[in-house]
Amino acid sequence: MAKARWFLDHIDTPIGRLALVASAEGRLRAVGWTDGHPRMQRDLEPDGGELVAEANPGGLSAALAAYFRGDLSAVEGLPVDVGGSAFQGAVWRALREIPCGETMSYADLARRIGRPAAVRAVGLANGSNPVAIVVPCHRVIGASGELRGYGAGIERKRWLLAHERGWAARVDASREVEAPSEAVSRSS
């Protein structure tokens, strides 16, 4: 039986060098910063497979770079291959439903997946997410709005949330500007 091949690429971001690992089918297996992050280092090691350097596998590196340039929708719907337990999968799917520019508490996320008493387990699953940015675990915060742990560091989490909120504010502002002109053109 042939070994699985996994493709590794890196992109430079405003908050550090980001690594990604993708399958031969173009599905993300891991995304994250490797500096001082032992779990990410482990996630980058393929399970019995071969890790090969590859520029922009499946267009995934370009999509992540676009996100950091301000096209936040570039990462929506990117395919992932993350494994995990059924519970982790439920948490990770729910994370992808949190709109860009918004946050949700761990308790709200637990309720969203139908497990309101599983707040700590949701936190553990959130922290085990191997695909940062695309599965946006940075959008989960404490019940009173405070930033809680992020494997890549609280400052990166703060930056990502500010990046997304800035984008959301620009989108909202452009909608407000467009609305009056649309009304005028319809009434003419």
N, C-alpha and C positions, 0 to 999 in steps of 0.2 A: 504494500500500500504506500502510495506517494505521500510525502510530508505536505502538510498545508503550507501555502506561501502567504506571508503577511507582508504588506508594504509599509515602510516607515518613511515619513517625510517630516520636515520641520518648517515652521514659518515664524518670522519675526513679528511680534506684536508690540503695541505701546507698553505692555506690562510684562514683557519677557518672551523668551523663545518657547514656542508651543510645539509639542510633538503630536503626531497622529499616526495611528496604525490602522490600516484598512485591509480587508480581505481581497482576494483576487476578483471577487464579484463586485467590488466597490462599496462595501459596507464598512462603516466605522466600527472598530473594535475598542479603540482607546483614543482619547484626546485629553491633553493636559500639559501642565508645566512640569518639567522634571527636576528643576533645581530644588533641592531639599525636600523632595516628595517621594519617599520610598515606595508607597503603594503604586504611584504612577510608574515608577521604574519596573515594578513587578508586572503591571498591566501591559507594559511594552514588550514583555517577554512572551513569545508565542508558546502555546501549549503543544509541545512536540512538533512545532512547525519551524519553518525557515523564515527569518526576518530579512527582507531585502530592501535596500534604499531605493526609493522610487519617487521621482518628482511628480507632485500633483496626482496621486492615484485616484482615478475615477472622477477627477475634477473637485475632489473634496478639499484639498489645500486651498484652491482658488476660492471656494465658497467660504471657508473660514477666514481667509484674508479679506474678502469682501465684507464680512461681518465687522471686522475691526476697522475697515474704512468707512463704515456707516450704513452699509446695506444689510441691516439686521435680519431681513427676511431671507437672506441668502442661505441660512442654515436650517430654515424650517423645512421639515420633511426629508432631510438627508437620511439615507438608510443607515441603520445601525445593526450590529451583530454583537450584543453585549452579554448574552447568556443570563446568568443569575437565577435566583429562585422565582417561583410564581409570584410571591409577595413583592420581591424587588422589581420584577417586571411591571407589576401593577403600579408601584410608586413611580418608576421611571416613565411609564406611559402618561401618568397624571402630570408629571413635571412638564412634559412637552405640551400640555394643554394650558399652562399658565401663560397668558399673553405677554409678549415682549413689553417691557416697561412697567410691568406690574409685579407684585410680590404676593406671597401667601405664607401663612404661618404653618408650622409643622402640624398643629392641631387641625387646621383647615384642610391640609393635604390628607391627613388621616381620615377625616370625615368624607372627603371627596372619593376616596377609594372604598368607602363603606366599612372602615375599621376605626371608629372614633376613639377607642381605648388604646390603640396601637401607636401612640405619638412617639414614644422612644424608638420603636421598631422602624417607624417611618424615618426618623432621624438617622438611624443606622443605615437603612437602605439608601437614603439620600447621600450619605457620606461614602457609600460604596459605589456610587455611580462612576463607571469608567470613562464616560464620554462627556466631559465638561463642555460647556457652551451649547452644544446641540441638544443634550438632555440637560436643561438649565437648572441644575441644582442650586446655583447661586441665587435664584429667585425665591428661595425659602428662607424665612426669617423667624425670629422669636415672636411669641404672642403679643408682646408689647411694642413690636416694631424694631427691636434691636437686632443688629447683625449677629448671627451666631456662626459657629465654626464653618470654615471652608478649607478643604484640603490644600488648596494652593495659597492660602493666606487671606485674612480679612481685608487687607488693602486691595487685593485683586477683586474680591467680591464687591467691595465698595466701588471700585472703578467700573466693573461690568454693569452694576446697577445704575450708576450715573450715566454711563454710555447709552444704555437702553432708555433711561428716562429722558435724556436729552433728545434722542431720536423720536420717542413717543410725543414729546412736546412739540417738536418741529412738524410732525405729521398732523397733530391736532390743529396747530396754527395754520397749516396750509389748507386744511379742510374748512376752517373758519373764513379764510380769505376767499376760497373758491365759492363758497355757498352764496354770498350776496351777488356775485357776477352771474351765477347760474340762474338765480331768481330774476335778475334783470333781463337776461336773454330769453327766458321763457315768457315773460310778460310783454315782450316787444312784438 
